[in-house]
Amino acid sequence: MRKIVSSLLAAATAVVMAAGHLPMLQVSAESAQTKLIALTFDDGPNTTTTNDVLDILEEYNARASFFLIGDNITAESASSVKRAYDMGMEIDNHSKTHSNMSKMSAAEMQAEISYVDDKVIDITGEPTKFFRPPFIDVSPSMYEAIDMPFICGIDCQDYMANVTAQERADYILNGARDGVIVLLHDAAGNQQTVEALKIAMPELKAQGYEFVTLTELFERQGETPRHGLIYSNVGKYPTGYTLRQELTPDAPDRVSLDGSTLQALGGTYAVEVQYETETGYPPVIALQKWSGSTPIWHTVQPFYFNGEKAVFLAQDVQAALQQLDIGYNDLDGIAVTAYSGAITFREPRLLVSVENNAAVRGDVNADGDLNLRDLIILQKWLLAVPDTHLDDSRAGDLNDDSMLDTFDLCLMKRQLLDKSA
């Protein structure tokens, strides 16, 4: 073994040294320090429910965003808009007529938007900043015609009369996390949502959340809203993860995940994908069960996405499994897939928390052991041999300098020599 290891290293060292060193693949970004939540309200303004909502926001020194329907802006309701603006609320656009817009012409869409803008400018002196499509009906033609960031949000079902105030509050509280956008309605007569806010807001405040406008949310999360996307949350790119395994898509629009591997990793993993889509919707992880008497199709939203990259966290998948009262082994399939419309995936990767990564030092193929195969793989990777990849790049950083280079190869040789002695 000692002779084999030595000869392999000698054959490669000259070429690798000439190639210099390559950066170790890892994930890093600023960590979140404060929990932010953006409450948003659709279908106003009016002189009743809108003011009731503003009373509660004022009580908690909270800011929020109001998406107005143009036809609801009257001489009377304009006073509610002015009050909201003077309180530091953001005034946004929900179209003139609240109609499905995806089949409209570009001119018709733009007229829906400009009507609201003109009304809001008359009241506040500023145009609206964000757009929520009525019925969350979107299309590529809408993205082309409407030059505003599109906003969705977590659904609290507060537009349904049979959903109680407590149930609405539960939707808010269960969906709360740093960067989330909450979709609510201040339509005239919607008193159940007013009562739900009285339940949810003190609890959210006790949990350390700060209530912000959408503009504040994007600015403080370090994200610039992109055209052609629809946002339900604005997360910060998660920190502290490193590559464990490169994944292979089953098809351009599907990446299957191994439930037993995810279960073994517990809460330490994340899944990252590059993606392309025209719908603006980020991908989801679909939890699927087609056997048995009760089929399941449950989706998990990404913690972070920016129109090109999405990252899913273990804690969100685990929360969904707990909600469904099932385990990984109960599923017939778990996969990254499209939420709506066509999507294409590239470079899917399974990541693992750096703090909880118990990988064997040097085990770059992640088979649980440092052996000759790891030396060969690292050598080929440093030589840029086609179709060579590392399942765990951090395990190969034996020099602890966040680089993969010849020094790591030499240290791996030393470890193998010591192991074979």
C-alpha positions as CSV (number, residue, x, y, z in Angstrom):
1,M,0.0,0.0,0.0
2,R,2.8,2.4,0.9
3,K,4.5,1.9,-2.5
4,I,1.2,2.3,-4.4
5,V,0.3,5.5,-2.6
6,S,3.8,7.0,-3.1
7,S,3.9,6.2,-6.8
8,L,0.4,7.7,-7.4
9,L,1.4,10.9,-5.7
10,A,4.7,11.2,-7.5
11,A,3.0,10.8,-10.9
12,A,0.6,13.6,-10.2
13,T,2.5,16.1,-8.1
14,A,4.3,18.0,-10.9
15,V,1.1,18.6,-12.9
16,V,-0.9,19.6,-9.8
17,M,1.7,21.9,-8.6
18,A,1.7,23.7,-12.0
19,A,-2.1,24.1,-11.7
20,G,-1.7,25.9,-8.4
21,H,-4.6,25.6,-6.0
22,L,-8.4,25.8,-6.3
23,P,-10.9,27.2,-3.8
24,M,-12.9,24.8,-1.7
25,L,-16.6,24.8,-2.5
26,Q,-18.6,26.1,0.4
27,V,-21.6,28.2,1.2
28,S,-21.3,31.4,3.1
29,A,-23.3,34.6,3.7
30,E,-24.2,37.0,6.4
31,S,-26.3,35.4,9.1
32,A,-29.6,36.8,10.1
33,Q,-29.5,38.9,13.3
34,T,-33.1,40.0,13.5
35,K,-36.4,38.3,12.7
36,L,-38.4,40.4,10.3
37,I,-42.0,39.8,9.1
38,A,-44.0,41.8,6.5
39,L,-47.7,41.9,7.1
40,T,-49.6,42.9,3.9
41,F,-53.2,43.7,3.4
42,D,-55.3,43.4,0.2
43,D,-58.6,44.7,-1.2
44,G,-58.8,48.1,0.6
45,P,-59.1,50.9,1.1
46,N,-62.3,51.6,3.1
47,T,-63.2,53.7,6.1
48,T,-64.0,50.7,8.4
49,T,-61.8,47.6,8.4
50,T,-58.7,49.5,7.1
51,N,-58.9,51.8,10.0
52,D,-59.4,49.0,12.5
53,V,-56.2,47.3,11.1
54,L,-54.4,50.6,11.4
55,D,-55.4,51.0,15.0
56,I,-53.8,47.6,15.9
57,L,-50.7,48.4,13.9
58,E,-50.4,51.7,15.7
59,E,-50.8,50.0,19.1
60,Y,-47.8,47.7,18.3
61,N,-45.7,50.4,16.6
62,A,-45.8,48.2,13.5
63,R,-45.4,48.9,9.8
64,A,-47.1,47.0,7.0
65,S,-47.9,47.2,3.3
66,F,-51.4,47.8,1.9
67,F,-52.3,46.6,-1.7
68,L,-55.1,48.9,-2.9
69,I,-57.8,48.2,-5.5
70,G,-58.2,51.3,-7.6
71,D,-62.0,51.1,-7.7
72,N,-62.1,51.2,-3.9
73,I,-60.2,54.5,-3.7
74,T,-62.9,57.1,-3.2
75,A,-63.1,60.6,-1.7
76,E,-64.0,59.0,1.6
77,S,-61.5,56.1,1.7
78,A,-58.7,58.3,0.6
79,S,-58.5,59.5,4.2
80,S,-57.6,55.9,5.3
81,V,-54.9,55.8,2.6
82,K,-53.5,59.1,3.8
83,R,-53.6,58.0,7.4
84,A,-51.7,54.7,6.6
85,Y,-49.1,56.6,4.6
86,D,-48.5,59.2,7.4
87,M,-48.1,56.3,9.8
88,G,-45.2,54.9,7.8
89,M,-47.2,52.2,6.0
90,E,-46.3,51.3,2.4
91,I,-49.0,51.8,-0.3
92,D,-48.9,49.2,-3.0
93,N,-50.8,48.1,-6.1
94,H,-53.6,45.4,-6.4
95,S,-55.0,46.6,-9.8
96,K,-58.0,48.8,-10.6
97,T,-60.7,46.2,-11.0
98,H,-59.3,43.1,-9.3
99,S,-59.8,41.0,-12.4
100,N,-57.7,38.1,-13.8
101,M,-55.1,39.9,-15.8
102,S,-53.1,37.1,-17.5
103,K,-55.3,37.2,-20.6
104,M,-55.4,41.0,-20.9
105,S,-53.4,42.9,-23.5
106,A,-50.3,44.7,-22.4
107,A,-52.1,48.1,-22.7
108,E,-55.0,46.8,-20.5
109,M,-52.6,45.5,-17.8
110,Q,-50.7,48.8,-17.7
111,A,-54.0,50.7,-17.5
112,E,-55.0,48.6,-14.4
113,I,-51.7,49.6,-12.8
114,S,-51.5,53.2,-13.8
115,Y,-55.0,53.9,-12.5
116,V,-54.0,52.9,-9.0
117,D,-50.7,54.8,-9.2
118,D,-52.4,58.0,-10.3
119,K,-54.9,57.8,-7.4
120,V,-52.1,57.1,-4.9
121,I,-49.9,59.9,-6.2
122,D,-52.8,62.3,-5.7
123,I,-53.0,61.2,-2.0
124,T,-49.4,60.6,-1.0
125,G,-47.3,62.2,-3.7
126,E,-45.6,58.8,-4.5
127,P,-46.4,55.9,-6.8
128,T,-46.9,52.4,-5.6
129,K,-43.8,50.2,-5.3
130,F,-45.0,46.6,-5.4
131,F,-47.8,44.7,-7.2
132,R,-49.9,41.8,-6.0
133,P,-51.7,40.1,-9.0
134,P,-55.4,39.5,-8.3
135,F,-56.1,35.9,-7.5
136,I,-52.2,35.4,-7.7
137,D,-52.9,35.0,-11.5
138,V,-49.5,35.4,-13.3
139,S,-48.2,34.9,-16.7
140,P,-45.0,35.7,-18.7
141,S,-47.0,38.4,-20.5
142,M,-47.7,40.1,-17.2
143,Y,-44.1,40.1,-16.2
144,E,-43.3,41.7,-19.6
145,A,-46.0,44.4,-19.3
146,I,-45.8,45.3,-15.6
147,D,-42.5,46.7,-14.5
148,M,-42.9,46.1,-10.7
149,P,-41.9,43.4,-8.3
150,F,-44.6,40.8,-7.9
151,I,-45.6,39.8,-4.3
152,C,-47.6,36.8,-3.1
153,G,-47.2,35.7,0.6
154,I,-48.3,32.9,2.8
155,D,-52.0,32.1,2.5
156,C,-53.9,32.7,5.8
157,Q,-57.3,31.9,4.2
158,D,-58.8,35.0,5.7
159,Y,-60.9,35.6,2.6
160,M,-63.1,32.6,3.6
161,A,-65.9,33.4,6.0
162,N,-65.9,30.0,7.6
163,V,-62.2,30.4,8.8
164,T,-62.3,31.7,12.4
165,A,-60.2,34.4,13.9
166,Q,-58.2,31.8,15.9
167,E,-57.6,29.7,12.7
168,R,-56.4,32.8,10.9
169,A,-54.1,33.7,13.7
170,D,-52.7,30.1,13.7
171,Y,-51.9,30.4,10.0
172,I,-50.0,33.5,10.7
173,L,-48.1,32.1,13.7
174,N,-47.4,28.7,12.1
175,G,-46.0,30.4,9.0
176,A,-43.9,33.0,10.8
177,R,-40.2,33.0,10.2
178,D,-37.5,35.5,9.4
179,G,-38.3,37.2,6.1
180,V,-41.8,35.8,5.5
181,I,-44.6,37.9,3.8
182,V,-48.1,37.4,5.2
183,L,-51.0,37.8,2.9
184,L,-54.1,39.2,4.6
185,H,-57.2,41.2,3.6
186,D,-58.6,44.4,5.0
187,A,-61.7,44.3,2.9
188,A,-64.7,46.0,4.3
189,G,-66.4,43.9,6.9
190,N,-63.6,41.4,7.4
191,Q,-63.6,41.7,11.2
192,Q,-62.3,38.1,11.7
193,T,-58.9,39.3,10.4
194,V,-58.9,42.2,12.8
195,E,-59.5,39.8,15.6
196,A,-56.8,37.5,14.3
197,L,-54.3,40.3,14.4
198,K,-55.2,41.0,18.1
199,I,-54.3,37.3,18.8
200,A,-51.2,37.0,16.6
201,M,-49.4,40.3,16.9
202,P,-48.6,40.2,20.6
203,E,-47.3,36.6,20.2
204,L,-45.1,37.5,17.3
205,K,-43.7,40.5,19.2
206,A,-43.0,38.2,22.2
207,Q,-41.1,35.9,19.8
208,G,-38.9,38.7,18.7
209,Y,-40.4,39.7,15.3
210,E,-40.2,43.2,13.9
211,F,-43.0,44.3,11.6
212,V,-41.7,46.0,8.5
213,T,-42.8,47.2,5.1
214,L,-41.8,45.3,1.9
215,T,-39.3,47.9,1.0
216,E,-37.7,47.6,4.5
217,L,-37.8,43.8,4.2
218,F,-35.8,43.6,1.0
219,E,-33.3,46.3,2.1
220,R,-32.6,44.7,5.5
221,Q,-32.3,41.2,4.1
222,G,-29.8,42.4,1.6
223,E,-31.8,41.5,-1.4
224,T,-32.9,43.6,-4.5
225,P,-36.3,42.6,-5.8
226,R,-35.9,41.1,-9.2
227,H,-38.1,41.4,-12.2
228,G,-39.9,38.3,-13.3
229,L,-40.3,36.7,-9.8
230,I,-43.1,36.5,-7.3
231,Y,-42.1,36.6,-3.7
232,S,-43.7,35.0,-0.6
233,N,-40.6,35.4,1.5
234,V,-37.3,37.2,1.4
235,G,-34.8,35.1,3.3
236,K,-31.1,35.6,3.7
237,Y,-28.8,33.2,2.0
238,P,-28.2,30.6,4.7
239,T,-24.8,30.3,6.2
240,G,-22.6,27.5,7.6
241,Y,-23.1,24.8,5.0
242,T,-20.6,22.9,2.9
243,L,-21.0,20.4,0.0
244,R,-21.7,16.8,1.0
245,Q,-22.9,15.4,-2.3
246,E,-23.6,16.5,-5.9
247,L,-27.0,15.2,-7.0
248,T,-28.1,14.0,-10.4
249,P,-31.5,15.2,-11.7
250,D,-33.9,12.4,-12.8
251,A,-35.1,14.7,-15.5
252,P,-34.5,18.4,-16.3
253,D,-37.5,19.3,-14.0
254,R,-37.0,16.8,-11.2
255,V,-34.4,16.0,-8.6
256,S,-35.2,13.0,-6.4
257,L,-33.9,12.9,-2.8
258,D,-33.0,9.9,-0.8
259,G,-35.2,9.9,2.3
260,S,-32.9,7.5,4.3
261,T,-30.0,9.9,3.7
262,L,-31.9,12.9,4.8
263,Q,-33.2,11.1,7.9
264,A,-29.7,10.1,8.8
265,L,-28.5,13.7,8.5
266,G,-31.3,14.9,10.8
267,G,-31.5,18.7,11.0
268,T,-28.1,19.3,9.5
269,Y,-28.7,19.3,5.8
270,A,-29.8,21.7,3.1
271,V,-30.6,21.2,-0.6
272,E,-29.5,23.8,-3.1
273,V,-30.5,24.0,-6.8
274,Q,-29.9,26.3,-9.7
275,Y,-33.1,26.8,-11.7
276,E,-34.7,28.5,-14.7
277,T,-38.4,29.3,-15.0
278,E,-40.7,31.8,-16.7
279,T,-43.5,31.7,-14.1
280,G,-41.5,33.5,-11.4
281,Y,-42.4,30.8,-8.9
282,P,-39.4,29.2,-7.1
283,P,-39.2,25.3,-7.0
284,V,-40.6,23.3,-4.1
285,I,-39.8,20.1,-2.4
286,A,-42.7,17.7,-2.9
287,L,-43.4,15.1,-0.3
288,Q,-45.3,12.3,-2.1
289,K,-47.2,9.2,-1.0
290,W,-49.3,7.4,-3.6
291,S,-49.6,4.0,-1.9
292,G,-52.2,3.3,0.8
293,S,-55.6,4.8,1.3
294,T,-54.6,8.4,1.8
295,P,-52.4,9.9,-1.0
296,I,-50.2,12.8,-0.1
297,W,-48.8,15.6,-2.2
298,H,-47.4,18.3,0.2
299,T,-45.0,21.0,-0.9
300,V,-42.2,22.7,1.1
301,Q,-41.2,26.2,0.0
302,P,-37.5,27.2,-0.2
303,F,-36.0,29.1,2.7
304,Y,-34.1,31.2,0.1
305,F,-34.5,31.9,-3.6
306,N,-33.4,34.7,-5.9
307,G,-34.7,33.7,-9.4
308,E,-31.6,31.6,-10.1
309,K,-30.9,29.7,-6.9
310,A,-33.1,28.1,-4.3
311,V,-32.1,26.6,-0.9
312,F,-34.3,24.3,1.2
313,L,-33.5,23.7,4.9
314,A,-34.0,20.5,6.8
315,Q,-36.0,22.2,9.5
316,D,-38.7,23.1,7.0
317,V,-39.0,19.6,5.6
318,Q,-39.1,18.2,9.1
319,A,-41.8,20.6,10.1
320,A,-43.9,19.5,7.1
321,L,-43.4,15.8,8.1
322,Q,-44.5,16.6,11.6
323,Q,-47.5,18.4,10.4
324,L,-48.4,15.4,8.2
325,D,-47.6,13.0,11.1
326,I,-45.4,10.8,8.9
327,G,-41.7,10.1,8.6
328,Y,-39.3,9.9,5.7
329,N,-39.7,6.2,5.4
330,D,-43.5,6.6,5.0
331,L,-43.0,8.5,1.7
332,D,-43.0,7.0,-1.7
333,G,-41.1,9.9,-3.1
334,I,-39.4,13.2,-2.1
335,A,-38.2,15.5,-4.9
336,V,-37.4,19.0,-5.9
337,T,-39.8,20.0,-8.6
338,A,-41.8,22.9,-10.0
339,Y,-44.6,24.6,-8.1
340,S,-46.2,25.9,-11.3
341,G,-45.2,25.7,-15.0
342,A,-42.1,24.5,-16.6
343,I,-38.7,24.5,-14.8
344,T,-35.2,23.4,-15.5
345,F,-32.7,22.4,-12.8
346,R,-28.9,22.6,-12.8
347,E,-26.2,21.7,-10.3
348,P,-28.4,20.3,-7.5
349,R,-26.4,19.7,-4.3
350,L,-26.9,18.2,-0.9
351,L,-25.2,20.4,1.7
352,V,-24.5,19.7,5.3
353,S,-23.9,22.0,8.3
354,V,-20.2,22.7,8.9
355,E,-20.7,22.5,12.7
356,N,-22.4,19.1,12.5
357,N,-20.4,17.6,9.7
358,A,-18.9,14.5,11.1
359,A,-17.3,13.4,7.9
360,V,-14.0,11.5,8.0
361,R,-11.1,13.7,7.3
362,G,-10.0,13.1,3.7
363,D,-13.1,11.1,2.8
364,V,-13.9,13.1,-0.4
365,N,-16.2,10.4,-1.8
366,A,-18.2,10.3,1.4
367,D,-18.2,6.6,1.8
368,G,-17.4,6.8,5.4
369,D,-13.7,5.8,5.2
370,L,-10.4,7.4,4.0
371,N,-8.8,5.0,1.5
372,L,-7.0,4.9,-1.8
373,R,-10.1,5.8,-3.8
374,D,-10.2,9.2,-2.1
375,L,-6.6,9.9,-3.1
376,I,-7.3,9.0,-6.7
377,I,-10.5,11.1,-6.8
378,L,-8.8,14.2,-5.3
379,Q,-5.8,13.8,-7.6
380,K,-8.1,13.6,-10.7
381,W,-10.2,16.6,-9.5
382,L,-7.1,18.7,-9.0
383,L,-6.0,17.7,-12.5
384,A,-9.5,18.7,-13.8
385,V,-10.2,15.3,-15.3
386,P,-13.6,15.4,-16.9
387,D,-16.6,14.0,-15.0
388,T,-14.7,14.0,-11.7
389,H,-16.5,15.4,-8.7
390,L,-16.1,15.5,-4.9
391,D,-19.0,14.3,-2.8
392,D,-17.6,16.2,0.3
393,S,-15.1,18.9,-0.6
394,R,-14.6,20.1,3.0
395,A,-13.4,16.6,4.0
396,G,-10.5,17.1,1.5
397,D,-9.4,20.4,3.1
398,L,-6.8,18.7,5.3
399,N,-4.7,21.9,5.4
400,D,-7.7,23.9,6.9
401,D,-7.1,26.9,4.6
402,S,-10.4,26.8,2.7
403,M,-8.5,25.7,-0.4
404,L,-8.0,22.4,-2.1
405,D,-4.5,22.0,-3.5
406,T,-1.4,19.8,-3.6
407,F,-0.8,20.3,0.1
408,D,-4.0,18.6,0.8
409,L,-3.0,15.8,-1.5
410,C,0.3,15.4,0.4
411,L,-1.5,15.4,3.7
412,M,-3.9,12.7,2.4
413,K,-0.9,10.6,1.3
414,R,0.6,11.0,4.8
415,Q,-2.6,9.9,6.4
416,L,-2.9,6.9,4.2
417,L,0.8,6.0,4.8
418,D,0.2,6.2,8.6
419,K,-3.0,4.2,8.3
420,S,-1.2,1.4,6.4
421,A,1.8,1.3,8.7
